């Protein structure tokens, strides 16, 4: 029994550019992309086996997925993991995904280091993210630690300090109603949360040279004390005073400052 073969009787261009319909033995059979047409040198009169027909259909699916990947890349740079995840969502077979990714690498359309460097530069110039937060974001996008480390050289120590100083100045301006000690602690926490290292935080604190403004401190203590005093109104006088002292101390005011305020209050 011979191998079943079918003859290409016609190749018709679709309205969609770069797409063609293949007719076998006078019947419409399947569509192919221009790439597949050229790669397999499909011409009228050519005979196709079942295996070759299967291969052509498979090659066309891969070509479609490749074009979708190109389209996905046309909006912005992507990482290898992002492309892979996108193609998986389109139900692209794993072998095809590997082929497409290899092809995109060859054409320099996929480059995790270039992506990471661009991401670091943009983050450094347009956001308040520090290196640790940037690292986490890039890891989520599938970039390796080695490439992240290399890309972070785009964010100099000097620029990190400049960015962190801006965050710190805004924070200090907004938080004048807390104790000086609490302000320093919260500021350091804020910079750490934004992703800056202890080295950068230390340099920022040196540059700001925060000094305690006694009048501002007294005003902050008074504001906090009034809030706390109202909160504990259900307690009798000695316990209320004790709880007020405790709360103010926890908020970073010194015992001397607290006693001095209570003394004034009593007078």
C-alpha positions in Angstrom: 0.0 0.0 0.0 1.6 3.3 -1.1 1.9 6.5 0.9 -1.2 8.7 0.5 -0.2 11.9 -1.4 -2.2 15.0 -2.3 -1.3 17.5 -5.0 -1.3 21.3 -4.6 -3.8 22.4 -7.2 -3.8 26.1 -6.2 -2.2 28.7 -3.9 -4.3 31.7 -3.3 -3.3 34.9 -1.4 -5.7 35.9 1.4 -6.9 39.5 1.9 -4.6 39.5 5.0 -1.0 40.3 3.8 1.5 37.5 4.1 -1.2 34.7 4.4 -2.0 32.1 1.7 -4.7 29.4 1.3 -3.5 26.0 0.0 -5.9 23.9 -2.1 -5.2 20.1 -2.4 -6.8 18.1 -5.2 -9.1 21.0 -6.0 -10.3 21.4 -2.3 -9.4 24.1 0.2 -7.0 22.4 2.7 -5.3 24.8 5.1 -3.7 28.3 5.4 0.0 29.0 5.6 2.1 32.1 6.2 4.6 33.5 3.6 7.5 32.2 5.8 6.2 28.6 5.6 5.5 29.0 1.9 9.1 30.0 1.2 10.7 27.6 3.7 9.0 24.6 2.3 9.1 25.9 -1.3 5.4 25.2 -1.9 4.4 25.5 -5.5 1.4 24.4 -7.7 1.7 20.8 -8.8 3.8 19.8 -5.7 2.8 16.5 -4.0 2.4 16.4 -0.2 2.4 13.4 2.1 0.2 13.3 5.2 3.4 13.8 7.4 4.4 16.9 5.4 0.8 18.3 5.6 1.0 17.9 9.4 4.4 19.6 9.5 3.1 22.5 7.4 0.2 23.0 9.7 2.5 22.9 12.7 4.9 25.3 11.1 2.1 27.7 10.4 0.9 27.6 14.1 4.5 28.4 15.1 4.7 31.3 12.6 1.4 32.7 14.0 2.8 32.5 17.5 6.0 34.1 16.4 4.1 37.0 14.9 2.1 37.4 18.0 5.3 37.5 20.1 6.7 40.2 17.7 3.5 42.1 18.2 3.7 41.8 22.0 7.3 43.0 21.8 6.4 46.0 19.6 4.8 47.9 22.5 7.7 47.7 24.9 10.8 45.7 25.8 10.0 42.3 27.4 12.0 39.7 29.3 12.4 36.1 28.2 10.0 34.9 31.0 7.3 37.5 30.0 7.4 36.2 26.3 7.4 32.6 27.5 4.4 33.2 29.8 2.5 35.1 27.0 3.1 32.2 24.5 2.0 29.6 27.1 -1.3 31.6 27.5 -1.8 31.2 23.7 -1.4 27.4 24.2 1.9 27.4 22.2 3.7 24.0 22.5 6.9 24.1 24.6 9.2 23.2 21.7 7.8 26.1 19.6 8.2 28.5 22.5 11.9 27.5 22.8 12.3 27.9 19.0 10.6 31.3 19.0 12.7 32.5 22.0 15.9 31.4 20.3 14.9 33.2 17.1 14.1 36.4 19.0 17.6 36.2 20.7 19.3 35.8 17.3 17.6 39.0 16.1 18.5 40.8 19.3 14.8 41.4 20.0 15.1 39.6 23.3 17.9 40.5 25.8 17.3 40.3 29.5 20.5 42.4 30.3 19.4 45.2 28.0 15.9 45.0 29.5 17.2 45.1 33.1 19.6 48.1 32.3 16.7 50.0 30.7 14.4 49.2 33.7 17.1 50.3 36.2 17.7 53.6 34.3 14.0 54.4 34.1 13.4 53.6 37.7 16.4 55.7 38.9 15.3 58.7 36.8 11.5 58.6 37.1 10.6 56.8 40.4 11.5 56.8 44.1 12.5 53.0 44.1 15.8 52.0 45.6 18.0 49.1 44.4 16.4 46.4 46.6 12.8 47.2 45.3 14.1 47.3 41.7 15.8 43.9 42.3 12.5 42.3 43.5 10.6 43.7 40.5 13.2 42.4 38.0 13.2 39.0 39.7 9.4 38.8 39.3 10.0 39.4 35.6 12.3 36.5 35.5 15.7 38.3 35.2 18.6 36.4 36.8 20.4 37.8 39.9 23.7 38.0 37.9 22.1 40.2 35.2 20.3 42.3 37.8 23.6 42.9 39.7 25.3 44.0 36.4 22.3 46.2 35.5 22.3 48.0 38.8 25.7 49.6 37.9 23.4 52.0 35.9 22.2 53.4 39.3 25.3 55.1 40.8 25.7 55.5 44.6 25.7 59.3 44.0 22.3 59.1 42.3 20.9 56.8 44.9 21.8 59.3 47.6 20.3 62.2 45.6 17.0 60.3 45.1 16.9 59.2 48.7 17.6 62.8 50.0 14.5 64.1 48.0 12.3 61.4 49.6 13.8 62.3 53.0 13.2 66.0 52.6 9.5 65.4 51.7 9.1 63.0 54.6 10.6 65.5 57.1 8.4 68.3 55.9 5.2 66.2 56.2 6.0 64.8 59.7 6.8 67.8 61.8 4.2 66.7 64.4 6.1 63.7 65.7 9.0 63.5 68.1 12.5 64.1 66.8 13.6 60.5 67.7 10.5 59.0 66.0 11.1 61.2 63.0 14.6 59.8 62.5 13.5 56.2 63.1 10.5 56.4 60.7 12.6 58.2 58.1 15.2 55.4 58.1 12.4 52.8 57.9 10.8 54.7 55.0 14.1 54.7 53.0 14.6 51.0 53.7 11.1 50.2 52.5 11.8 52.2 49.3 14.7 49.8 48.7 17.8 51.8 49.8 20.8 50.2 51.6 21.9 51.0 55.1 25.0 52.7 53.5 22.8 55.0 51.4 20.6 55.7 54.4 23.6 56.6 56.5 24.9 59.0 53.9 21.5 60.6 53.6 21.3 61.1 57.4 24.8 62.7 57.3 23.7 65.0 54.4 20.5 66.1 56.0 22.2 66.8 59.4 18.8 66.8 61.2 18.8 68.8 64.4 16.2 69.0 67.1 14.2 72.2 67.0 13.2 72.6 70.7 10.1 74.8 69.9 8.9 72.4 67.2 9.6 69.4 69.6 7.6 71.1 72.4 4.7 71.8 69.9 4.8 68.1 68.7 4.8 66.8 72.2 1.8 69.0 73.1 -0.2 67.9 70.1 0.5 64.2 70.8 -0.2 64.6 74.5 -3.6 66.2 73.9 -4.7 63.4 71.6 -3.5 60.7 74.1 -5.1 62.5 77.1 -8.5 62.4 75.3 -8.0 58.7 74.4 -7.5 57.8 78.1 -10.3 59.9 79.6 -12.0 56.8 81.1 -9.1 56.3 83.6 -8.7 58.1 86.9 -6.1 60.8 87.2 -3.0 58.9 88.3 -3.5 56.1 85.8 -4.3 58.5 83.1 -1.1 60.4 83.7 0.9 57.2 83.8 -0.5 56.0 80.5 0.1 59.4 79.0 3.8 59.2 80.0 4.2 55.7 78.7 2.6 56.6 75.3 4.7 59.7 74.9 7.9 57.8 75.7 7.0 55.1 73.1 6.5 57.9 70.6 10.2 58.9 71.1 9.9 61.8 73.6 12.5 61.8 76.4 11.4 61.5 80.0 12.8 65.0 80.7 10.6 66.5 77.9 7.6 64.6 79.2 8.1 65.6 82.9 8.7 69.2 81.8 5.4 69.3 79.9 3.4 67.7 82.7 5.0 70.2 85.1 3.8 73.1 82.9 0.4 71.5 82.7 0.1 71.2 86.5 1.1 74.8 87.0 
